[in-house]
Amino acid sequence: MTVVFDIGETLVRDDRYWGSWADWLNVPRHTLSALVGAVTALGMDNAEAVRILRPGIDLHAERRAREEAGHGEHLDETDLYPDVRQGLQALRDAGLRVCVAGNQTRRAGDLLRGLSIPADAIVTSEEWGTAKPDPGFFAKVLQLAEAPARETVYVGDHPANDIIPAKAFGLRTCIIRRGPWGHLWANDTATLSAADWQVDSITQLPSLLAS
């Protein structure tokens, strides 16, 4: 069996990411955070929050400008949820393959790999050239998993990006109840019907999957 994890708000807190964007745009952090929540709840890509604040913005150009100004993406140990290392290692100790694949930039992938978390492979949507919830992303997930769909579990916090499309592709699914989306949709009927498991911590997974 293989367990594949989403990144944002599953393994990594998004506080720093959106806070740095708010500072770069010179808007209150709460304003951007609230907009991210609003557009996501409406089924829109969270990047639309930035476009609402700065209509016509070229996000790729803006990311380059941030990097050049020394304000680019950053990840360190404090960005990881505290159960990540213990939980992933416990899964590997149980003989499971552990992978990470989420909607992130190539830079985020490099940063996450640099943290040397206990995972067999770490990739991002930008590196693959396809992003969730597109079925092409989950086809790549299966290639990465090196296991049949029914023996691959996708763990994420977002129903529309993670749980529902992964289930539609034939994967097993687990919603993690943390971050804004994991809490917002934790009791949603459609989400729960598409989830094989629901957890509050990655450390719960080894015993659940063993049973």
C-alpha positions in Angstrom: 0.0 0.0 0.0 1.1 3.6 -0.7 0.0 6.7 1.1 0.2 10.0 -0.8 -0.1 13.3 1.0 -1.3 16.7 -0.2 1.0 19.5 0.9 -0.7 22.8 1.9 -2.6 22.5 5.2 -2.0 18.8 5.3 1.8 18.7 5.9 2.6 22.4 5.8 0.8 25.4 7.4 -0.1 28.1 4.9 0.3 31.0 7.4 3.7 32.1 6.2 2.8 31.8 2.5 -0.3 34.0 2.6 1.2 36.3 5.2 4.1 37.0 2.9 1.8 37.7 0.0 -0.2 40.1 2.1 3.0 42.0 3.1 4.2 42.1 -0.5 0.8 43.5 -1.7 0.8 45.9 1.2 -2.6 44.8 2.5 -3.6 43.6 6.0 -2.9 39.9 6.5 -6.4 39.3 7.7 -7.8 40.8 4.5 -6.0 38.4 2.2 -6.6 35.4 4.5 -10.3 36.1 4.6 -10.4 36.5 0.8 -8.6 33.2 0.3 -11.2 31.5 2.5 -14.1 33.2 0.6 -12.9 32.3 -2.9 -12.1 28.8 -1.9 -15.5 28.2 -0.3 -17.0 29.5 -3.6 -15.2 26.8 -5.5 -12.6 29.2 -7.0 -8.8 28.8 -7.1 -7.3 30.5 -4.1 -5.0 32.6 -6.3 -8.2 34.5 -7.2 -7.9 36.3 -3.8 -4.7 38.0 -5.1 -6.4 38.9 -8.4 -9.3 40.5 -6.5 -6.9 42.7 -4.7 -4.8 43.4 -7.7 -6.9 43.0 -10.9 -4.8 42.1 -13.9 -1.8 40.9 -11.9 0.6 38.5 -13.6 1.3 36.0 -10.8 4.2 34.4 -12.5 5.9 37.8 -13.0 5.1 38.8 -9.5 6.6 35.6 -8.1 9.8 36.3 -10.0 9.8 39.8 -8.7 9.4 38.6 -5.1 12.3 36.1 -5.6 14.6 38.8 -7.0 13.7 41.1 -4.1 14.5 38.4 -1.5 10.9 37.8 -0.6 10.3 34.5 -2.4 8.8 31.3 -1.1 10.3 29.9 2.1 9.8 26.8 4.2 11.5 25.6 7.3 10.8 23.2 10.2 8.3 25.6 11.8 6.1 25.4 8.8 5.5 21.7 9.2 2.6 20.5 11.3 4.1 18.8 14.5 2.9 15.3 13.6 4.5 15.2 10.1 7.8 13.6 10.9 6.5 11.1 13.4 3.5 10.2 11.4 5.3 9.7 8.1 8.0 7.7 9.7 5.5 5.4 11.4 3.9 4.7 8.0 7.3 3.8 6.5 8.1 1.7 9.5 4.9 -0.2 8.9 6.2 -1.1 5.4 4.1 1.4 3.4 5.4 3.6 0.6 5.0 7.3 1.5 4.8 10.0 -1.2 3.9 13.7 -1.3 2.1 15.4 -4.2 0.2 18.7 -4.1 -0.6 21.8 -6.0 2.5 23.8 -5.4 5.3 25.5 -7.3 8.6 23.9 -8.3 10.3 26.1 -5.7 8.0 24.7 -3.0 9.0 21.2 -4.0 12.7 22.0 -3.7 12.1 23.6 -0.3 10.1 20.6 1.0 12.7 18.1 -0.3 15.3 20.2 1.5 13.6 19.5 4.8 14.4 15.8 4.4 11.0 14.6 5.7 10.6 10.8 5.7 9.0 10.4 2.3 10.0 8.2 -0.7 9.1 10.9 -3.2 8.0 14.5 -3.2 6.6 16.3 -6.3 4.5 19.3 -7.1 1.9 20.2 -9.7 4.2 22.7 -11.4 6.8 20.0 -11.8 4.2 17.6 -13.3 2.5 20.3 -15.5 -0.9 19.3 -14.2 -2.8 20.3 -11.1 -5.7 19.1 -8.9 -8.5 18.4 -9.4 -7.6 17.4 -13.0 -7.7 13.6 -13.5 -4.2 13.9 -15.1 -2.8 14.8 -11.7 -4.2 11.7 -10.1 -2.9 9.6 -13.0 0.5 10.9 -12.1 -0.2 10.1 -8.4 -0.8 6.5 -9.3 2.5 6.3 -11.3 4.3 7.8 -8.2 2.5 5.4 -5.9 3.7 2.3 -7.7 0.6 0.6 -6.5 -2.9 -0.1 -7.8 -5.6 2.6 -7.2 -7.3 0.5 -4.5 -4.0 0.2 -2.6 -3.2 3.9 -2.8 -4.6 6.3 -0.2 -4.7 10.1 -0.9 -4.7 12.2 2.2 -5.8 15.8 2.0 -7.8 18.6 3.6 -9.9 19.8 0.7 -12.9 18.0 -0.7 -13.0 19.6 -4.2 -9.2 19.3 -4.8 -8.3 16.2 -2.8 -11.0 13.8 -1.6 -13.7 13.9 -4.3 -11.5 13.8 -7.4 -9.2 11.2 -5.9 -12.1 9.0 -5.1 -13.5 9.5 -8.6 -10.2 8.2 -9.9 -10.5 5.1 -7.9 -8.1 5.9 -5.0 -8.8 5.4 -1.3 -9.2 8.7 0.5 -8.6 10.2 3.9 -9.6 13.8 4.9 -7.5 15.3 7.6 -9.4 17.6 9.9 -7.2 20.7 10.2 -6.6 24.0 8.5 -9.6 26.0 7.3 -10.8 23.5 4.7 -10.4 20.4 6.8 -12.5 22.0 9.5 -15.0 23.7 7.2 -16.0 20.5 5.4 -15.3 18.0 8.2 -19.0 17.2 8.5 -20.1 17.8 4.9 -22.2 14.8 3.7 -20.6 14.7 0.2 -17.1 14.9 1.6 -17.7 12.2 4.2 -19.3 9.9 1.6 -16.2 10.2 -0.6 -13.7 9.7 2.3 -12.7 6.2 3.5 -11.3 7.7 6.6 -11.2 10.9 8.6 -8.3 11.8 11.0 -7.2 14.6 13.1 -3.5 13.6 13.0 -1.3 11.7 10.6 -0.2 9.6 13.6 -3.7 8.0 13.5 -3.1 6.6 10.0 -0.8 3.6 10.7 -3.3 1.8 13.0 -6.3 2.7 10.8 -4.7 1.4 7.6 -3.5 -1.8 9.4 -7.0 -2.6 10.4 
